[in-house]
Amino acid sequence: MRLMVLVAVLTAFAGPALAGEWRPVAQGDDMVAGIDYSRITDAGGRKQVWIIKSLRYPDHEAVSYTLGRAEFDCDARTIRRISLAGFTADGRSIYSMQMAPEIEQVIPDTINDKLMEATCDGRRFWDVASETGPALHAYLQRIWW
């Protein structure tokens, strides 16, 4: 159930322009995270990927899901966040920002560790989502929580 909501959020928030191969990858106590496998790129030995995070307790006026771009150095096990945008459950943009160029170690057994594994190894988790934008978020909320 949570997976479907994540997949729904992943695809829905951006509309048809971002329709891709979104799949849930990991869950925490308060969120589900997934990536778009169709848009993983290799940038000089590092992999860049779009990540969606669907929050468990969305508030209609607050951020319900985020979409971000990150870069993983698979060999060094690091992450660099490139950009991040937050959206309400109905798809309204709350914020959009470029991130600082800091590189961080990926901590084992965390959501970022699962995101890195999926990005670097191409491991597929669950089924692909066909929804996009707010519909993807709603889908992830239905199936995961």
N, C-alpha and C positions, 0 to 999 in steps of 0.2 A: 504494500500500500504506500509506504513512504517513498519507495523507489519510483512509483508511478508519478507521485507528486513532484519529485525532483525532476524527472524527465519532462513533465509538463511545464514546470517552471523554466527549465533550461531552454526549451524550444520556444515557448510562448512569449516571453518578455520582449524579444527583439523582433518578432514578426517574421514574415517569410524570408527576409534578407538573411536571417541567422538560422534558418532551418538547416539542421545538420544531423549528425549522428550523436545526439546527446545520450549519455548513459550515466546513471547513478554509480558512484564509486565507493562512497563511505558515508557513515552516519555517526553523529555524536548525540549527546543528550538533548541538544536543542537545535540541531540542524542536520541536513542531508546535503552532500556535495557530489557534483558530477562534472564530467568534461564532455567536450565536443570532439570526438575522435576524428571527424572529417576535417578538422581545421588544425590538427597538430602539425607544426612546421619545425624544421631543423634549421637552427640559426647558428652556424659555426660550431657545431658539436653540442649545442644546447637545444632543448626542445621547448617551443612556446606552445601554449594551450589556452583555450577559453575555459573558464571554470564558473560553475553556478553553485550557489549555496542558498538553499531554501530553509528559512527559519521555521522552527516548529510552532512558535506562538506568534503568528503574524498579527499585527494591528493594522487596521485599514488605513490609518493615517501615517503609520510608521513604516520603516523598511521591512519588507516581507521576504525579499530575496535580493541577492547581489549577483552581479556578473563581473568577472574580472579576467584580465589577461596576466599570465605568469610565465616565467621562464625557469626551467629546471636544468641544472647541470647534473646529468645522470651519474657520471663518474664521481664527481665531488660530493654528490648528495646535497646540493644547495638549491634554494629557491630565490628568485628575484621577482617581486611583484611589479607589474608594469602599469596597469590601470585598474580602476574599480568604479562600479556604478551601483547605486542602490535604488530599488523600486518598491512601490506599494503593491499590495495584492492585486490591484486592478491594472498594474502596469505603468502607473505614473512615475516618472523619474524624480527621485528625491535629491540625488547628488551624482556627480561624475567627476573623477579626478585622476590625474597622473600620479603615480606613486614614486616615492624616493628610490633611488637606484641601489639601495642597500641589499647586500646578499646575505642570506641567513642559512644556517645549517638546517636540514630537515631532520626533525626529531623522530626517532623510530616509533612505530606503533601509534602514530597520530593520523589525523585526517590528511594532513599534507603529505605524509609518508604514502598513504594509499593513492592520493592524487598523483604523486611522482611515479609510483609503480605503474599505474595505469597509463600514464603519459609515456614513460620511458620504455616499458616493456610491451605496450600495446595490449595489455590484458583487458578483456571485455568482461564487464560486470553487468548482469541482468540484460534485459531487452532494451532495444533502442526505443526512444520516444518519438512519437509522430507529432505531438503538440508543440506549440511555441508560445512565448510570452506568458501572460497571466494564466493561460490555460495549462501551461506546463507546471507552473507553481501550484495551481489548484490540484492538478493530477498528482504531484508529488505529495502534497498534503493529504490527499485521500488515501494513497497506497502506503505511505510510510508511517504515518502517525495513527 
